[in-house]
């Protein structure tokens, strides 16, 4: 996992592709290019049928090789902002080191060096550089300032706030008012990220948020309640009450709909 800091000071977590995923996407691309190249050779051979000068025929075949191995991959990667057939199958994309989309300069650098790394050296140079690189970069990526990014990443399940058992009796009777949306979001983010915070910062922020939330909750919790447990109890009870209220509203709406469908004028 790599991090990128945007101009607005927002930290983005970007998951670099593994070596196996990059290798498989490269194999798919190579197979597709070779099939296209063989198709061109077959069409040229059947169409010309030896009518051209051998030197001209070799020139046309060389041009076809350059077209398929360099021009087509560079063009596709530039137009799709880092995609190819293999990367589309594997859910990958080539991006710049700052997380931005690749442009022609980066795609051209990668395409030219791919001829050396993958075709002329049978992939050995790309293999060695990618294995020992943290982001599985090959030489073309190092010179172009790019790497492969995983696009299809499973989203982590939303954190579930669990009611502390010792505070359940108090929370069931507490009067919890409507929390301001900014405060509710900050409390939810804190509870979701508390495990990854340092103990001093976790304690300080928990006390601060609990003090703000206490202005909307009555009566106060039992003496000796930990601020973080207090926040969990309030947010869990608030969630359960909102769910019960919305469920009851949905049932009432369904009952009204059934009564309307049974009105006499329905059969006129």
ABEGO torsion letter per residue (X at the ends): XBBBBBAAGBBBBBBBBBAAAAAAAAAAAAAAAAAAAAAAAAAAAAAAGGABBAAAAAAAAAAAAAAAAAAAAAAAAAAAGGBBAAAAAAGBBBBBAAGBBBBAAAAAAAAAAAAAAAAAAGGAAAAAAAAABAAGBBAAAAAAGBBBBBABBBBBBBBBBBBBAAAAAAAAABBBBBBBAAAAAAAAAAAAAAAABBAAAAAAAAAAAAAAAAAABOBBBBBGBBAAAAAAAAAAAAAAAAAAAAAAAAAAAAAAAAAAAABAAAAX
